[in-house]
Amino acid sequence: MKLFAQHGYNEGDKIKNGLKDGLISGVIYGAKDINPDRLETRLKEIKEEFPDAGRLFDPQYFVSLIGNDPNIKLGKLDEYSFFKARRRSQLEANNLVAEEIRKVLEFQVGLPVTHIIAPNILISRSFDSVEAVISKSFIRQTRKIFDEFKVKQPVFATLAISREALIDTTELESFLNDVTLLDSPPDGFYLLIAARDVEARYDIFNADVVAAWMLLNYSLKINGLKVINGYSDILSPFLGAVGGDIGCTGWWSNLRFFSLDRFAPEATGGRLPVQRYLSAKLLNRITFYELNALRRFVPQIVNGLAKDKAYEDEPERTVEILQTWEALSSMLESMADSNDVSKNLNKCADAIKLAEQLYSEIKFKYRLDPKSDDNHLEPLREGINLFKKTAEI
């Protein structure tokens, strides 16, 4: 599995530094946080400096159904010629869906991208819904319309699903059957799992959600389709273990978990969050001051990688995402480095067991911040077991 940057506000040199240090293999730019001219410039720069890097653009078309809300923060989205607020009833017409796909693809084929992401809406409630029918219409028409442009890049259909819809396993399997039996499928899927808001960590760290997200990767992969997991962050190694091709994360919390909440108005004021350190063996982030307190008596939590040096004192904020990418890359290498799914899952289970042991040591000696605790481990372990049962592995 490869690791890509999930782009957002305040990019600076983060992506270029991540590519230069070999911590990431590509980037997915998001329309909300970059205007069309700047997007083309950045893609050209990356192509010139890092010709082997993946370069993608997420049109974030799923915002169109809420685009008329006066409280929505569109950012740069409304500067794109293809973007227009739509009503769900309008998209029940296949001819309009075709027009929308064509506009988004036409914009991208003129860019120096290595993969093309087709548009889609978010399935917000259930696979047994009008939204799911519309979503399948977008997926079904993607390949035919893409072929009109006669370009060489692979095309990925967006598949955006809320966590509420995802946990209905019966409906999920029925939906999967429909999209994997297409006569003319896309090359793969850009998969997004939506939490209720960007702070809803345990919307995603939920056994049913973990199992279903893994099942999506596994089922699509065995049907010959590639999978890019947007906003997958710490779950990336678990998704890579069952066949996911690419995982993504960025430098803000709203670039680690996907939610339409990131298009809501931002609260004003407040302090910047404390810098955190991603411990590969804890499968979690801890604050830099927790790291420096714990490393004396639980030294195993330290990754032993190059970016650790920046955490000997308070790190620069620009280093935080580089350390995350470095740690995640090491996790991918140790947990998802084989084509043998059973072998990978055993490695994932071992990683969870080690994390539980380390947290047990910590609990006797130090009280952690709630975001640094071990509440994510049980859902991960149960999620793997549920996935194995559903996939009959």
N, C-alpha and C positions, 0 to 999 in steps of 0.2 A: 504494500500500500504506500502511495505517495502522500505527502503532506503539502497542502496549498494554503496560502494566506487568504483569509476572508477579509476583503477590503472594507474600510469604513472611513469615517471622519478622521482627519488629522493623520494622514498617511506619512508625511515627512519622508524620511529615508528608510523607514522600517522594512518595507518589502525589498528594496534593493540590498539592504544589509543582510536580510535573511537569505536572499539568493546568493550573495557574495560569499557568505559563510557556509553555504551548502546546507542550511537548516530547513529550507523549503524547496519544493520543486516547481512551484508556479503560484499563480494568483488568480482569484476571481474578483473582478471589480464589480461594484454595485452601483446602479444608476443613481440612487438617492444622494450619494456623497461625492460625485464627480460629474462635471458637465461634459457634454460631448467632445468639445475641442480638447479639453485637458485629458480626457480618456484616450483619445487617439494619440496624443503626444506621449503619455506614459507607456502605452502599449508599444509604440515605436522605440522608445528608449530601452525598454526591457528586451525587445527583440534584438536590438543592436548589441546590448551589453551581455545578455544572457540568452543566446539563440536557442538553447535547449529547454528553456523554461516554458511551462504551460501558461498560456495567456487566455483568459476567459472573461466574459462579460455577462452578468446576471441582469436582465432587463427589468426584473422586479415587477413584472406585469401583474402579479397577484394583488397589487395595491389598487388596481383599476376599479375593483368592486367597492372600495371604500373611498375612492378619490373625490367624491362629491361631499364628503363630510367636512364641514368648515373647520373642524378642529384637527384635521389630519396635517401632519408636517411632511410635505412631499420632497423637500430639499430640492435637488436638481432634477428630479424626475420629470417635472413638467417642461423642462427644456428639451426633452427628447421628442422627436417628431412622431414616434410611434405611440406615445402615451396619451391616453384619453380615458377619462372616467366612464365606466360602463355600468349598466344595470344587469343583474343576473338574467332577467327575462330577455334582454337583447342577445345574450350569448347562447341562448337556446337555439338560435338559428345557425346551422352549420356554415352558411355562406359568410356570415360575419366572423365566425371563428377563423375561417380560412383567410379572410382579409387581415385579421389581427396577426396571425402567424406570419403571413407574408411580409407585413410591414416590419416586424421585429427582425426577421431573418435578413431582409434586404438591408437593414441598417448594419447588421453585423458582418455580412460578407464583404463589406468595404473596409473592414478593420483588420489589423494584423493580429488576429486571434488564431489560436491553435485548435480550439474546439468551439462549437457554436451551441448556445443554449436557447432552445425554443421556449416560448411563453406558455403560461398556464395560470389557472386560478388556484386558490386554496380550498381544499375540501375541509370545511370548518366544523362540520357536525357528524356526518355519517357517510359511509360508502353507499347507503341506500338513500340517495338524495339527488335532487336536481344538480347540485354542485358536482357530484361524482360523475353524472352523465356528461356535463359540460367538460369536466377534466378529461374524460376518456375521448371526447370529441377532439380536444386539442392534441392529445397524444396520437390518436388515430390518423390525423391529417398531417402531422409533422413531417414524416418522411416524404410523402408525395410532393408537398410544397417545397421542401428543401431541395429535392432533386431538380426542380425547375432552374435552380441557380448554377448547377453544374460546377460546384467547387469541391475541393479535396478534403476539407476538414470534416471530422465526424460531427454528427448532430446529436445533442442530448435533449430529450424532452424533460421539462420540469415536472416533477411530481411532488406537490406540496400538500401535506396532510397534517391536520391537527392531532394532538395527542389523544383527544376524546374519540376521534374517528378511528385512530390507529388501534386502540385496545379492543375493538370488536373483532376478534380473530376470525370468526366465520365470514363476516362481510369482507374482511381483508383478503382472505384466501380466494373468495369469489372474484374480487376486483383484480387480484394478481393473475388469475386464470385468464381474464379478459385481456389484460395488457401484454401478457406473454404469448398469446396466441394470435397476435396481429399478423396479417399477411405481409405488411411492409413496416416493420418496427423501426424505431430510431436506433442509433448505435448504442445508446444507453440512456440513463436517467440522471438528472440532477435532483437529488432527493433532499427534501426539506421537511423536518418534523417540527411542528409549531407548538411551543409552550403558550400558556395563557398570557404571560408577560415575561420580560427579559430577566426578571429576578426569580422566576418560578423554577428554581433549580430542581426541585423534587417532582415537578411535572415530568421531567425527562429522566431523572434518576428514580425510576419506577419500574418494577420488575416486568409488568405487562408491556410498557413502552420499550424497554431495552430488548425484550424478546421479539417484539413485533418488528422493531427497526432492524435487528439482526436477520429476521426471517425475510424481510424485503431484500436485503443485500444478497442473502443466500439464494433465494428463488430467482431473482433477476440474473444473478451470475450463472447459475446452472442452465439458464435458458439462453446463454450466449450474449448477455447484455452487460455493458460496463456500468458502474455505479460511482457517481461523485456524491459524497455526503457533505452537504453544506452545513456549516455551523455545528460540526460534530464534536469538536474539542476533545475532551478526555475520553469520550466514547469511541473515538477513531480506532484505537487498537482492537477493540472488541468487534467493530464492524469490519475491519480489515481481516480479522481472523476467519470470518465466514465468507470472504470474497469481495468485500468492498475495494474499489480501486484507488479512490482518493478520499482523504479526510481534510477538513478545513477548520481553521479557527483564526481569530483576530485579536486585537489588543484591547477592546472594550468588552464588558459583559454582554452587550447586545450583539457582539460578533462571535460569541461562544454558543449562545442559544438563539434559535430563530423564533421570532414572534412579531406579529403585526404591531405589537406594542411599541416597537422601535420607531414607528411612524407617528406615534402620538407626541403631543407637545412635551418638551423636556421640562422637568422641574428646574426652577431657577435657584441659584445659590447652592450652598452645601460645599463640602470639602472633597477633594480628590480622594479616591479610595487608597488605602495603604497598599504599597507594592507587595506582590505575592510571589512565592517561589513554588514552581510545580515540582513536587517530589515524585519521581517515577515509582518509587517503592511504596509510597502511601496512596498512589493513584489519585492524588488530590493536591490542591494548592494550600499553602500555609503562608502566613504573613512573614515578612523578612525578619521581624523581631522574634517570632516564634521559632523560625529556623535557627537563629543564632543562640537562642536559649536551649533548644533541643539537641543541636548537633554535638554538644558536649557529652551528653549521656545516652543519646540514641544516634550514633554517627551514621548508621545505615540509611537514614532518611536523605542523606546527601547523595546526589547523583554521580559525583565524580566526573563531571564534564566541564568543558572549558568555561562556560558562563557562570559556574559556581563562584569564581573569583570575584565577580562583580557584587556578590552578596555577602562579602566579608564585612561590609558596612552597609548603610542604606544605599541601595542601587539607584542609578539613574532610571527614570521612568522609561526611557527609550530602550533600555536593556531588558525590561520585564518580558516583552513579547518574544525577544530573541531567546531568552531562557526557556520560555514556554515551548517554542518550536523545537529547540534543542532536546528538551526532555521528552516531548511527544515523539520525536523522531527515534529516540532510543527505545521508547515503549513499543513503537511499531516494529522495530527491528527485533525485539525480544519476544513479542507476543503474536506477531502476524507475518512471520518470515517464511512460511511454508504454504504449499498448495494443499496440504493435508489438513482439512478442517478439524478433524478430531484431535490431531496433535496440537493445533493452535489453541483449541478450546481448553485442553489440559494445561497449556501454558498460562492462559488467562485465569483459570481456576487457581493455579499455583501463585500467580501474582496477587490475587485477592487474599489468599491464605496468608501470604507474607505480610501484606498490608494490615491484616487483622492482628497479626502477632506484634507488629511494630506499634500499632495503636494501643494494644494492651499494655505495652511497656510505658508508653507515654502517659496513659491515664493515671498511673500511680505517682507520677512525678510532676505533671504540668496540666493546667486547665486551658484547653484550646478555645479559640474563637469559634462560634457556631458553624461558620462556613468552612472551618478547617477540620471539623470532626469526621467521624467514621460512618455517618449515616448513609453514605452512598454505597457502602460495601455490600450490605445485605441485598439491596435491589439488584446490584450487578450479579451477585452469585445466583440469586433466584431467577434473574432474567436469563442467564446462560442455561440453567436447568429447564426453564420453560421452553426456550428455543429448541433445545435438544429433543425435548419430548414432542414438540409440534413438527419439527423437521425430521423426526425419527432417526436421530443420529446416536 
